[in-house]
Amino acid sequence: MQRHLRAIFYVSLLRVLAELALGTWIALVALVWDSENGPSFLTYHYTARPESGDREAFFILGGGLMLLGAIRLAQVLGSAGRLCWARRLGLGLGWLDFLTPLTLPLGLWALLVYRHPDTRQLFRRGRSEGASSPPGEDSAGDDESAG
């Protein structure tokens, strides 16, 4: 399970970067969409003409992605420190991944790993046993019997 925790840590870091970058870009597109200065390099197509409500929808989508990226970043940082709330937040994000078919396998994987008894025990022990490295990296190496 410790190898899985380490892999989820790095996959989640990549997802944080992607969610924050995409959310920022979408919000910036909404900012310059109605610009009187003409098309910007941020717009997705130079002939794009917004309809009523498009700009607000882009702001909501961009803000939602940035919020999700910030929540996922908190979970990643908490799991690096093996804080007990990070496991529960990881479970919640795993359930949230069920919303799209693209992230469904990641959600199932997170639920499998975070619900496993070894993971529960690992997060209960928390920081007291040296969690300065990403989850799953112990000073004694990987526990082969755990996963």
N, C-alpha and C positions, 0 to 999 in steps of 0.2 A: 504494500500500500504506500510505502514511503516513496517509491519511484513514481507512482501515480500522482502523489501530492506534488512532487517536484515538477512533473510534466504539466499538471494543471496550473501551477504557479507561473511557468513560462508562457503557456498558452494564454492565460489570463492577462499577463503583461502585454502580450501582442494585441489582445482584444481591447485593452485599455487605450493603447496608442491609436488603434484603428477607430474606436468609438469617439475619442476626443478629436482626432483629426477630421473625421467625416462630419461630426456635429459642428465643429468650428467652420468648416467649409460651407455647409448648408446654411448656417446662420449668416455668414458673410455674403452668400449669394442673395439671401433675402434682403440684406442691407442695401446692396447696389442694384437690385432688380429694377426699381423704379427711378433710377438715376437719370437726371436730365442731361448728363454729360455723354450719353450714349452707352453702348455696350462696354462692359468691363471684361478683363481677362478672367474674372471669377464666375461670370455667367456660364451656364452649361451650353448655351448656343446663342449666337449673336442675333438671331431672329426671334428669340423668346419674348413673348408679350404676356405679361401676367394678367390673369383674370382676377376678379374680386375674390379675396380670401386666399389667394395663392401665397402671398407674402407672409401672412400670418401662419399658414400651414407650414411653411418652410421654417419660420422662427420656432414653432412648437416642435417640429421634428428635430431641428438642430439642437435646441435646448434639451429635449428629451435624451438625445444621444449623448450630449455632454454630461447630463446628470447621471445617466447609466454608467458612463465611463468613470465618473468621480466615485460612484458607489462601488464599482468593481475595483478601483484603485484602493479604496479603503479596505476592501476584503483582501486584496493581494498583500497589502502592507500588514494587515492583521494576521494573515496566515503565515507570513514570514516570521512574525513574532510568536506564532502559535497561541494567539489570544483566543479565549473560549468563544467570544462573540463572532469571531471570523468564520468559524465552522458553521454556525447558524446562518450567517449572511451568505456563505457559499451555498448552503442548501436552498436558501431563498432565490439566489441567482440561478441555481440549477433548475428550479421550478419555473422561473421566468423564461428560461431558454426553451421551454416547451412551446412558446408562442409562434416560433417560425420553424419550418422544416429544416432550414439551413443550420440552426443551432441546436436542434433536437438531440443529435448524438452527443454534443458537448454537455447538454443538460443531464442526459442519462448517465454519462460518465461521472459528472460531478456528484450526482445523487448517490451513485454506487460507492464512490470513494468516501464522501463525507458521512455516509450512513454506516460505514463499516466499523465494527467494534474496535479495531486497532486504531483507526483514526480518532474515534471518540476518546480513547485512552490517551493518545498522543496530545490532543488538544486539552484534555483535563490536566495533564501534567504541566502543560504550558511552558512558560519561559524559564521555569526553575531548572530545567535540565539542558540549558544552553541552546537557545534557538536563534543564534545570531546569523545563521545561514538560512537560505530558502528552505521551505518545508521539505522534509525527506532527506536532508543532508545532515547526517550525524557524524560526530568525530570518529565513531567506531565503524562507520560505513553503513551500508544498507543491510537491513535485517531480511534475509532471504525467506525466513519462515512467515513473514508478514505479508508477502505479496507475491 
